[in-house]
Amino acid sequence: MKQSLPTIALIFLIGFAGHSQIIQKIGNNPTTLNPSAVLEVESTTKGFLPPRMTTVQRDAITPPPAGLTVYNITTNTLQIYNGTAWLDCNPRREVVVVPINGTITASGTQSQIFHFPSCPSANCRETVVLPRDATDGLEHTMLNKGTGTVVFKHPTEDYVLFMSLRGKDLVTDDFVLNINQFVKVTYVDFKKFNPNSLFTGVWLFND
């Protein structure tokens, strides 16, 4: 059966459109396609620019699907949603030296590694105050290689919980890190899941 020219053209366009839905390529060498990719971007002079937004704008995306990627201009980090929390890609970690018998407040926006120097006596006691509000999923690392104890305290305004993952119980008092002990603390934002929550969040002590 003889097909008219418009019909043949339509069949060709439909086939081409179907193929383009399978593999899309932007940039250099548009006809050289990677069969494993549904979308490919190739360039030697330009980069990939993801959506840029503030933390408030990012959190307004509800519900975010796992794998969603944005550049957070509040924290200046590329972030991916893992299905539970927003995680920084290659998060920067600031090294913080806590003064002997001193007190320091941990950051609520940047991951930190705390170093506790040796002190002249075994009675030294450094203090780290964990903030009331922090970025969901923020993690701090502490290794007490000093000669005294380290105390993690609630902020003055409180309304944040401490929980030890080892004991799986709430820590109502301050958390104490003894000599040669290691701990990671991670913040979980309650307000994100329940805006009416009395507590802003919980610091989980992975000890």
WOZIKA-V291114 format. One record per helix or strand. SS is the DSSP state (h for helix, s for strand). FROM is the first residue (numbers start at 0). LEN is the number of residues. If there is no record, write none. Layout:
# WOZIKA-V291114
ss = {SS & SS}
from = {FROM & FROM}
len = {LEN & LEN}
This chain:
# WOZIKA-V291114
ss = {h & s & s & s & h & s & s & s & s & s & s & s & s & s & s & s & s & s & h & s}
from = {4 & 23 & 38 & 51 & 54 & 68 & 76 & 85 & 92 & 102 & 110 & 124 & 138 & 148 & 159 & 168 & 174 & 180 & 189 & 200}
len = {18 & 4 & 4 & 2 & 5 & 4 & 5 & 3 & 6 & 3 & 6 & 6 & 6 & 6 & 5 & 2 & 3 & 9 & 4 & 6}
